[in-house]
Amino acid sequence: MAMNFWQAQREAKTKTALYIGIFIVLTMIAAALAEAAMRVFAGDSYGAPPFPYVALGFLGVTFLVAGFNYMNYLQSGGSYVAESLGANLVDPNTHTAKERQLMNIVQEIALATSLPMPPVYILEAQEINAFAAGTNPDNAAITVTRGCLNLLNRDELQGVLAHEFGHIYHRDMTIGMRVAAMIMGFFFVTYIGLRLLQGASYTRNSEERRGGNPIAILALIFLVAGSITWFFGSILQAMVSRQREYLADASAVQYTRNPWGIANALRKIASSHVSDMPRNGQPFSHLYFNEHSSFWARIFASHPPIEDRIAAIEGGKFDIQDDPFLNKQPPPPPV
Amino acid sequence: MSTLLITFLVIVLLLVLWGIGIYNRLVQLRNQVNNAWSQIDVQLQRRYDLIPNLVEAVKGYMTYEKGTLEAVINARNQAQNARSQIEQSGGPTASSIKELAAADAAVRGAVTNIMALAENYPQLRASENMQQLQEELSSTENKVAFSRQAYNDNVMLYNTSQQEFPAVLLASTFGHHPVELFLVEDKEAKKAPKVSFS
């Protein structure tokens, strides 16, 4: 039973909205708890002001840093990311057979999605991987590895490219960047707390106030609230990212009406052990078609396990151990 | 002014605004349909341009298949005629779009024949020129299919918007009529493709 891609897309979108909602609620709760903690622990030195200054300060710092980071991300289009990884632009009028095929497929999917034709890059790596970068369809760029061209057949390559177009169509890069910017904001709040705490421990507190040093308490609250939101925010960020991957897989099936193309591409990745994406690309690994989660724990992984993705596309269960496509070796001869 | 008059004027104003809204939406959708059609047109033209190249490439090898080659050229010329007629008349009509669909199906059938025959000529199959043509033809095939999908989606949206209440009261006054879908007509295309594992 192949997937019902419309329903799969709806589910992924609903879950994204749910996780983003939790993310926002989490931020608000952290701000409210920070305010409450300050009122309880700082006592008279903070008093009971009419405005929740601590909560507003927490939110203010987070959003300020997030906004700054986001503006920074927006500066760089997809071509910038591709080139900073050392990928080379493919000449639209290329005569190399493989590159010609690549450009043809990109044109096909651009027609199927009614999106503009993005610049296409090739990264000289042997593993099968690809990514779309950019903030909107007009500055997006698609990069595929040399491994994609060498190891995938036409249908599989079409599936991978349709997946990347799915990310462009649903503006996943923008969603990812906004969440990443918020996480950066939480990180910065934690950092402020840490620095304030260091500063506060050096300040001699001569006048003994009831309820302790308000700066030190504020620092501690920022440190705790910041790191908790940072930690759980990162998990939610990964959960959102994984849903967007399912969404892009389902979209690829919608555009190509061919579940086997992308499913078999994922199979080839699952059975391959090559991993040679450039080191300096680590900050962009969430954009990749596939991510090797060797050192990230699974809860922080930006991509779902490949087996789950294949199972979602083809329906049923996928087991790499007894997959008929992968295990082509003949059964052992009878004794 | 009496309250009655003001109420009356407000209602008239709302009706006019509502009419403008429907008018603009329908114009926008019609332009989308026309744009989608021109995408198909570009791809069909490309297919018909590739066919003389294909014939040129296989001619030297397939000396005994003259009939097949003539058939593909004839089919191509007919389809090209149907295409340019639509272009000259400023857009597809119900009958001309069916004619083109049938002619285009004939072209596809003839090309499939040549490709099947080409399997018998290993030298031809291995030639770089032939491989390039094969890639271009199958990519164009996909592009025609994908742009047809987009065209049909747009047509469906345009037609539905005309038929919905209350737009149905105004659509034909504004000169909008349902547009024909571009469907695959022939029996060949509806049959499951034959796959051989060799």
HADDOCK unambig.tbl for C-alpha pairs under 7 A between the chains (distance, minus, plus):
assign (segid A and resid 97 and name CA) (segid B and resid 132 and name CA) 6.89 0.50 0.50
assign (segid A and resid 101 and name CA) (segid B and resid 135 and name CA) 6.79 0.50 0.50
assign (segid A and resid 104 and name CA) (segid B and resid 139 and name CA) 6.10 0.50 0.50
assign (segid A and resid 105 and name CA) (segid B and resid 139 and name CA) 6.96 0.50 0.50
assign (segid A and resid 108 and name CA) (segid B and resid 142 and name CA) 6.45 0.50 0.50
assign (segid A and resid 108 and name CA) (segid B and resid 143 and name CA) 5.09 0.50 0.50
assign (segid A and resid 108 and name CA) (segid B and resid 146 and name CA) 6.94 0.50 0.50
assign (segid A and resid 111 and name CA) (segid B and resid 143 and name CA) 6.78 0.50 0.50
assign (segid A and resid 111 and name CA) (segid B and resid 146 and name CA) 6.14 0.50 0.50
assign (segid A and resid 111 and name CA) (segid B and resid 147 and name CA) 5.90 0.50 0.50
assign (segid A and resid 112 and name CA) (segid B and resid 146 and name CA) 4.80 0.50 0.50
assign (segid A and resid 112 and name CA) (segid B and resid 147 and name CA) 6.28 0.50 0.50
assign (segid A and resid 112 and name CA) (segid B and resid 150 and name CA) 6.53 0.50 0.50
